[in-house]
């Protein structure tokens, strides 16, 4: 796994570094100012009107838009406490990497990001996206609310100058191909599309897949032309991108509990009053359940349609235990340092 990369010293990062100097006299002498609260919240800046840009990479109809960023915007509008949230779905403010760089720089205020993308800046957080690390959304949420996750969030904040407000469920990722995939051996000889990310490419090795990196926008054509034999994504994404038109089987492997982290620029967070901070934090937290329901309801509807129409064969008798054991063995053998420690804590939380 790659080490974390150096990121720009945004005002929030400079403030975090200055905190280590501690005494007020030292802060004054160095021109530093404290960020105003501890990593768990507290008091922020003033209580005036603030407008927050909130972005994601999903279409207007995706649950992360309909039941995610738009829901937060609506809740904050109803709160009428001076905070206005403007939503920017469908990568309007740039792709994932560029957008998170903009959040660190303060040009975008809030964003929805997968941990594998964020791992390019802070490597330990990529553990959240590892194959079979979690057994489902219940365990994901339980872990995220634990003290072990607090350590992760604090380390992330110190490294990036951004704050993780909460986690949303992205859906269970499953395999699609033109044949069933029931056990690791069924992946032999198949060119499976994976995102071109160190975490995802490692996930392919963990489950025994031959990974072929293809840009998301090119997956449909690559499947249609036979450049790749299959891919992996949550059911709503498979349907939304029409992969079911060029794939005959969807195998419910549930090999990854997809998660999305809600991040905010630290300086913008500190510009909010304590009341505004709590209102925004609660709006994001309350959306967690609604967002999950949207995703799971949509998945059930799509699976029912596939079963009824027979246009897609839904493979339900997948040996998830065989995949999970292979993945755990792989990661325990290959991870080290902070990543291994965090991975072990995640796995222990399932017991």
Secondary structure by P-SEA (a helix, b strand, c coil): ccccccccccaaaaaaaaaaaccaaaaaaaccccccccccccccccccbbbbbbbbccccccccccccaaaaaaaaaaacccbbbbbbcccccccaaaaaaaaaaccccbbbbcccccccccccccccccccccccaaaaaaaaacaaaaaaaaaaaaaccccccccccccbbbbbccccccccccccccbbbbcccaaaaaaaaaaccbbbbbcccaaaaaaaacccccccccaaaaaaaccccccccccccccccbbbbbbbcaaaaaaccaaaaaaaaaaaaaaaaaaaaaaaaaaaaaaaaaaaacccccccccaaaaaaaaaaaaaaaccccaaaaaaaaaaaaac
